Amino acid sequence: MTIFKEKLDEEYLTTSEVKELLAEVEAERAADEEREMRYELARAIEHVNRFAHLDPEESRELVEELAELEKVDAPTAIKIADLLPESRDELRAVFAQQRYALSGDELDEILNVVAKYV
C-alpha cells in the first residue's frame, strides 16, 4: 500500500522571503528549549543567511518588475531575483533550459532592472 500526499497549494518564494519565514521558525524553536533544531533546518537557515542579498520587500518588487517583461515568467523571475546576475553570460545561464534564446537587447533590459536593486 502506497500513501500519496496531495499537493494543496504551490507558491514561488525568493530566498529573501524564505529567510524571513525561517527566522520565525528559528525563533519559535529557540523559545522552546525541549525542541531541537533538526540538521536540515539548520542547513536551510545557514543557506538563506548566506545567499539572501535583498530584503523580502525588495526581492518581491524585483520579481514583479521582471514578470512584467515579455520573456520572463514567474519561476524565472524568482531565479533571477535569487541570483542577481550581473552579466549577459550569467543571465544566459538562467535561460539555458528555455526553448528560446533572448536577444542582446532583451538581456540588457533584464540586467537594467536587476541593476536597480543591486
N, C-alpha and C positions, 0 to 999 in steps of 0.2 A: 504494500500500500504506500502510495506516494502522497505526501502532503504538499499542496501547492499554495503559494501565497498570492493573493490578488493585489495588483498594484492599484491603489486607490487614487493617488494623485502624483503628479510629477511637476517639479519646479526647478528651473535652472537658477543657480546662485553663483555669484562671483566668490572668489577666495576671500575677499574682504567681508562679505556678508556671512560667510561660513565662520570666519574668525570671530565675529560678534556673537553668533549663536553658540560656538564652542566655549567662549569666555563665560557665558551664562551657565553652561553645563559644568564648567570647571569650578565656578563659584559655588554652585549647589553641592558638588562633591566635596569641596573644601570645608563647607559648613557642617557636613555630616561626617564625623570622624570615623564612623563604622564602615563607610563605603570607600573602598579603594578605587583609584583611577586605573582602569584597565590599560594594558600596554598599547592597544590600538588607539584608544582615546588620547593617551599621552603623545603618541606619534603624530596623530592628526593635529593636535594643538601645536606641537612643535613645527609641523609643516606650514600651517597657516600663519604662524608668527614669523616664519622665515620668508614666505613668499607673498604675503598680502602687503601691497605697497600703497594702496589708496584707502581712504575712508569708505565705509559702506555706501554712504550717500553719493560720493563722487563716482564710485565704480558703477552704481546703478544709473547715474546720469550719463556716464560714458557709454554704457550698454544701450541705453535708449537712443542716444545720438547716433551710435553706429548702426542700430537697427533701422533707422530712417533711411540709410543709404541703400541703394538699389540691390547690390550684390551681397549684402551681409544679412544673414538670418540670425535668429536669436542665439542658437548654440555657438555659432562662430563669433558673434559679438561678445559672448561671455569669455570665450578663449582669448580673444584679443584683449579684453579688459584685464584678464588674469596675467597675460604675458607681457603686455605693453611693449610691442615690437617697436624698434627704433629705426629699422632699415627695411628696404624692399625685400631683401632676402629673408629676413626674419618673418615678415608678413606673408611672403610666398609659402613658407613652411606651414603656416596656419591653414592656407588654402590648398595645400598639396593633395588632400583627399577629395576635393571637389571635382566635379566633372567639367569645370570650366576654368579658364585662366583669366586673370584680371590684367587689364592694360596698365601701363605705367601711370597714366593719369588717375585711374581708379585706385591704384595702390597709394599714390601720393595724397589723394583725397582722404583715405582712411588714416594714413600717417599724420596728416594735419589735424584730424580730430583727436587722435591719441596724444599728439604733442601738446594740446591744450591742458591735458591732465597730468603730464609728467613733470 
